[in-house]
Amino acid sequence: MEVVYTEKALKDRAYWIKRADQAIQKKITNLIKSIEDHPYEGIGKPEALKYELSGFWSRRINREHRLIYYIRF
């Protein structure tokens, strides 16, 4: 499976790098690895989204922030 990043995702990642928040950066990296291995289960409490985001999934980075992704094989 290939991970493709949107322009917004790259900007968000740059934001976290600029903040120098190592814990968040490590969590995001671990979530991406988990998504690549097991897109529908694993760390971060994977959850299928509904309504206008139907088909997308989310995982928790922390209490406030989520990583949103779409699976394409």
CYANA upper distance limits for C-alpha pairs under 8 A (distance plus 0.5 A):
  1 MET  CA     36 GLU  CA      7.05
  1 MET  CA     72 ARG  CA      8.20
  1 MET  CA     73 PHE  CA      6.71
  2 GLU  CA     36 GLU  CA      8.22
  2 GLU  CA     73 PHE  CA      8.47
  3 VAL  CA     36 GLU  CA      7.92
  5 TYR  CA      9 ALA  CA      6.31
  5 TYR  CA     10 LEU  CA      7.00
  6 THR  CA     10 LEU  CA      6.97
  7 GLU  CA     11 LYS  CA      6.85
  8 LYS  CA     12 ASP  CA      6.58
  9 ALA  CA     13 ARG  CA      6.62
 10 LEU  CA     14 ALA  CA      6.69
 11 LYS  CA     15 TYR  CA      6.71
 12 ASP  CA     16 TRP  CA      7.02
 13 ARG  CA     17 ILE  CA      6.80
 14 ALA  CA     18 LYS  CA      6.52
 15 TYR  CA     19 ARG  CA      6.77
 16 TRP  CA     20 ALA  CA      6.91
 16 TRP  CA     21 ASP  CA      6.77
 16 TRP  CA     24 ILE  CA      7.73
 16 TRP  CA     25 GLN  CA      7.10
 17 ILE  CA     21 ASP  CA      7.27
 17 ILE  CA     22 GLN  CA      8.43
 17 ILE  CA     25 GLN  CA      7.51
 21 ASP  CA     25 GLN  CA      6.82
 22 GLN  CA     26 LYS  CA      6.53
 23 ALA  CA     27 LYS  CA      6.66
 24 ILE  CA     28 ILE  CA      6.63
 24 ILE  CA     61 ILE  CA      7.62
 25 GLN  CA     29 THR  CA      6.72
 26 LYS  CA     30 ASN  CA      6.65
 27 LYS  CA     31 LEU  CA      6.61
 27 LYS  CA     61 ILE  CA      6.88
 28 ILE  CA     32 ILE  CA      6.71
 28 ILE  CA     61 ILE  CA      7.03
 28 ILE  CA     67 LEU  CA      8.27
 29 THR  CA     33 LYS  CA      6.83
 30 ASN  CA     34 SER  CA      6.65
 31 LEU  CA     35 ILE  CA      6.60
 31 LEU  CA     43 ILE  CA      7.22
 31 LEU  CA     44 GLY  CA      7.38
 31 LEU  CA     59 ARG  CA      8.07
 31 LEU  CA     61 ILE  CA      8.35
 32 ILE  CA     36 GLU  CA      6.75
 33 LYS  CA     37 ASP  CA      6.88
 34 SER  CA     38 HIS  CA      6.27
 34 SER  CA     39 PRO  CA      7.50
 34 SER  CA     42 GLY  CA      6.82
 34 SER  CA     43 ILE  CA      7.39
 35 ILE  CA     39 PRO  CA      4.73
 35 ILE  CA     40 TYR  CA      7.86
 35 ILE  CA     41 GLU  CA      8.38
 35 ILE  CA     42 GLY  CA      8.23
 38 HIS  CA     42 GLY  CA      7.05
 39 PRO  CA     71 ILE  CA      7.70
 40 TYR  CA     46 PRO  CA      6.77
 40 TYR  CA     47 GLU  CA      8.40
 41 GLU  CA     45 LYS  CA      7.97
 41 GLU  CA     46 PRO  CA      6.34
 42 GLY  CA     46 PRO  CA      7.40
 43 ILE  CA     59 ARG  CA      8.17
 44 GLY  CA     59 ARG  CA      5.18
 44 GLY  CA     60 ARG  CA      5.13
 44 GLY  CA     61 ILE  CA      7.07
 45 LYS  CA     58 SER  CA      8.48
 45 LYS  CA     59 ARG  CA      6.03
 45 LYS  CA     60 ARG  CA      6.81
 46 PRO  CA     57 TRP  CA      7.15
 46 PRO  CA     58 SER  CA      6.15
 46 PRO  CA     59 ARG  CA      5.26
 46 PRO  CA     60 ARG  CA      8.08
 47 GLU  CA     57 TRP  CA      6.01
 47 GLU  CA     58 SER  CA      5.85
 47 GLU  CA     59 ARG  CA      7.04
 48 ALA  CA     54 SER  CA      7.93
 48 ALA  CA     55 GLY  CA      7.56
 48 ALA  CA     56 PHE  CA      6.70
 48 ALA  CA     57 TRP  CA      5.00
 48 ALA  CA     58 SER  CA      7.11
 49 LEU  CA     53 LEU  CA      6.17
 49 LEU  CA     54 SER  CA      5.81
 49 LEU  CA     55 GLY  CA      7.18
 49 LEU  CA     56 PHE  CA      6.05
 49 LEU  CA     57 TRP  CA      5.91
 49 LEU  CA     58 SER  CA      7.40
 50 LYS  CA     54 SER  CA      4.88
 50 LYS  CA     55 GLY  CA      8.00
 50 LYS  CA     56 PHE  CA      8.43
 55 GLY  CA     70 TYR  CA      7.18
 56 PHE  CA     68 ILE  CA      7.30
 56 PHE  CA     69 TYR  CA      6.12
 56 PHE  CA     70 TYR  CA      5.17
 56 PHE  CA     71 ILE  CA      7.88
 57 TRP  CA     68 ILE  CA      6.18
 57 TRP  CA     69 TYR  CA      5.79
 57 TRP  CA     70 TYR  CA      6.63
 58 SER  CA     66 ARG  CA      6.69
 58 SER  CA     67 LEU  CA      5.94
 58 SER  CA     68 ILE  CA      4.88
 58 SER  CA     69 TYR  CA      6.70
 59 ARG  CA     66 ARG  CA      6.05
 59 ARG  CA     67 LEU  CA      5.73
 59 ARG  CA     68 ILE  CA      7.16
 60 ARG  CA     65 HIS  CA      6.84
 60 ARG  CA     66 ARG  CA      5.09
 60 ARG  CA     67 LEU  CA      6.83
 61 ILE  CA     65 HIS  CA      5.94
 61 ILE  CA     66 ARG  CA      5.70
 61 ILE  CA     67 LEU  CA      6.92
 62 ASN  CA     66 ARG  CA      7.57
